[in-house]
Each structure stands twice: as structure tokens, then as C-alpha cells.
Amino acid sequence: MTIAYNPNNIFAKIIKGDVPSYKLFETEHVVAILDAFPVTPGHALLLSKADGIATVMDMTPDVAASVFKELLRLAKAVQEATGCDGVNIIKTIRPGCVLRSHSRHSTLR
């Protein structure tokens, strides 16, 4: 199933600075933010800045490497800030299988 990318999705707007967010860090390739509607303490999102990527399945190996390189940094930051013993890393590939997953922009939670 191919998922069409929506260039006006909320995460694209956050990356462009059109929608406010609480940024944890930003690099040339990603933006890490706190979720506006957290399910758990430390609920954060890692957003790829690459254009047109609706799901992880659309990532080139270079884009995936740049995103996943920062995943460890985000996981460690969440763990340190919350004092939790571990973290859950979630990647939804199919839209609609998780609440509020209709963004059409690849994110890691």
C-alpha cells in the first residue's frame, strides 16, 4: 500500500516553523520535539526533514541512516529527563493503525 505524502501535514509545518513546538534538538536532517498530546511522560517525536517521505518505507538508505543516527540521542535524552528504566520506540507504517497517525509524515515515537 502506497501512502501519499501530504506536504501540508502538521509535522511539515512544525519543521518549517509555521506551527510552534517544543524542540528538544535539531540537526541538518531531523527535528526532535515533545509530543503536543503525550501518552506517557517524555513522549517525543523524531521528524525527518527529508521532503516527501510519508513512511519509513519511502526513506532512502542515506535518509534512514541520518534519522536513525539521531534516534539513540533522543532515546537517551528522554531516559535521562524522565528517569525511566527504558524507552519504547514506535514506528507506525500503516496510517490509521494507531490513534492520531494520519499525519502522512514519517515520524519515530
C-alpha positions in Angstrom: 0.0 0.0 0.0 1.5 3.3 -1.1 0.7 6.3 1.2 0.6 9.7 -0.5 2.7 12.4 1.2 0.8 15.4 2.3 3.1 18.5 2.2 0.7 20.4 4.4 0.8 17.9 7.3 1.3 19.1 10.8 4.9 17.8 11.1 6.0 19.6 7.8 4.5 22.8 9.3 6.5 22.2 12.5 9.7 21.7 10.6 9.1 24.9 8.6 8.4 26.8 11.8 4.8 27.5 10.8 3.5 25.7 13.9 5.0 26.1 17.3 6.6 23.1 19.1 8.9 22.3 21.9 12.1 21.3 20.2 14.5 19.1 22.1 17.2 19.3 19.4 17.5 19.9 15.6 20.1 18.9 13.1 20.5 19.2 9.4 18.4 16.1 8.9 15.9 15.9 11.8 13.9 17.7 14.4 13.2 16.1 17.8 10.1 17.5 19.6 7.9 16.7 22.6 4.5 15.4 21.6 1.8 18.0 22.0 -0.5 15.3 23.3 1.8 12.9 25.2 0.6 9.4 26.0 3.4 8.9 28.5 6.0 11.2 30.2 8.8 12.1 27.8 6.6 11.2 24.7 8.8 12.7 22.0 8.9 12.6 18.2 11.8 12.4 15.8 10.9 14.1 12.5 12.8 13.7 9.3 13.4 16.9 7.3 13.6 15.0 4.0 10.9 16.0 1.6 8.1 13.8 0.6 8.6 10.9 3.0 5.2 9.6 4.2 6.6 6.4 5.8 9.9 4.8 6.7 9.4 2.6 3.6 9.9 5.8 1.5 13.3 6.6 3.0 16.5 6.1 1.0 19.3 4.4 2.9 21.0 7.7 3.4 17.9 9.4 4.9 17.2 6.4 7.1 20.8 6.5 8.4 20.6 10.2 9.2 17.3 9.7 11.0 18.2 6.6 13.0 21.6 8.0 13.9 19.8 10.6 16.0 17.3 8.1 17.5 19.8 7.0 20.1 20.4 10.6 21.1 16.7 11.2 21.5 16.1 7.9 23.5 19.0 8.8 25.9 17.6 12.3 26.4 14.1 11.0 27.2 15.5 8.4 29.6 17.7 11.0 31.3 14.9 13.6 31.6 12.3 11.2 32.9 14.5 8.8 35.0 12.7 5.8 33.4 14.4 2.4 33.2 13.9 2.1 29.4 12.1 3.6 26.4 9.6 2.4 23.8 10.4 3.3 20.2 7.5 3.1 17.9 7.3 3.4 14.1 3.9 3.1 12.5 3.9 2.3 8.8 0.2 1.9 8.1 -2.0 5.0 8.6 -4.9 4.6 11.0 -3.5 1.7 13.0 -2.6 4.0 15.9 -4.6 6.9 17.3 -3.7 10.2 15.5 -1.4 8.5 12.9 -2.9 10.3 9.9 -0.1 12.8 9.6 1.4 11.4 6.3 4.9 12.4 7.5 7.4 9.8 8.7 8.0 10.0 12.5 9.5 7.9 15.2 7.9 8.0 18.6 
